[in-house]
Amino acid sequence: MNRRHLLQLLIAGIALPSPLYASAKERITNIRAWHDQEKMRLVLDLSGPLPYRTFELDSPKRLILDLDNALLNASLDDLQLDGSVITSIRTGIQAQGTRMVLDLAGTVEATSFILPPGDGRGHRLVVDLIAKSAMPPLNAPPAQVKDVRQRDIVVVIDAGHGGKDPGAVGAKGEKEKVVALAIARQLAQKINNQKGFKAQLVRNTDMFIPLRKRVEIARKHNADMFISIHADAAPRKSASGASVFALSENGATSTTASWMAKRENSADLIGARDVLSLKDKDPVLAGVILDMSLTSTIATSLDIGKTILGNLGKVAGIHQKRVEQAGFAVLKSPDIPSILVETGFISNANDCRQLTDPRHQKRVAESILTGIKSHFFSNPL
Ligand SMILES: [Zn+2]
């Protein structure tokens, strides 16, 4: 810690405690950190859940963490910050609670969330920082884009099921694998007609491809985005409409989502760790880095999913108004935003009639394209 920081810390620390601070309800009981050169995870153990805010400030770069109604009851002395994206941490008293200032070595992408009690620990505030230089191109600052990015935005389209795996089957034998391929082909054609975009189909014929392989194909093509097309069945024949899914790290957002994921995963099993080459890294660190990468990728996936769902709603009924999350194996690329679109229920008579109609397939593909375009236009690569 340099002298200036020490001084600021002293000024902050010696200030007379405000009545609010004295009556703070929650305690920050411990602070832990893991890092490599580009990524850092800070975990604050809390006595209970509390409101907090983060914001970034420039010159010098720093991330401010305001924890309302909380008293710092932990030492920062043992935190290993050397070689991390954080150069120092300062703390101060605010009327509201505790303020932590993380001085940064450069620009970072920060995400944070409160973890509920689990794994023998109580409430935790998790702050993930990834150095901008370590981010995938998707998150590169626009100023660099012109120099760095000279290739098209690659969308890998996965038509669900295929070959020996027909997927769901409709009342008159309509097969999900056929519907999925038809819509996937339409979408690929429409994407390839767009300047600056390029589509790659995972399968262009009626063939079986294991889920693990589908993820590998996306990686091989350097996908900027992965979209898996389906048309599932439900036990309830009245269930209808399209849904969009993203990966969940901790369980499904609804029973339907969990049920769908189980069905879609049944073709085979895959672990996200299989597709990352972190063998040379410490296993704990590898896990942490994987989690961090997933957290940021899932946020992007949810964003794309929301835009696509909004556009799908203009041409088809919607089953769930929000993007659902579950443990879909095919969405487990840690660094490629991935979504799964259930275009409708093949088990529903009305949906099935539409899904097998080439005009409707075209409309669905068009609406997905509009969603993809509007996402990448507002989040340029
Ligand atoms: Zn399916």
Residues whose N, C-alpha, C, O or C-beta is under 5 A from the ligand:
A	BS01	ZN	G160 G167 H230 A231 D232 E264
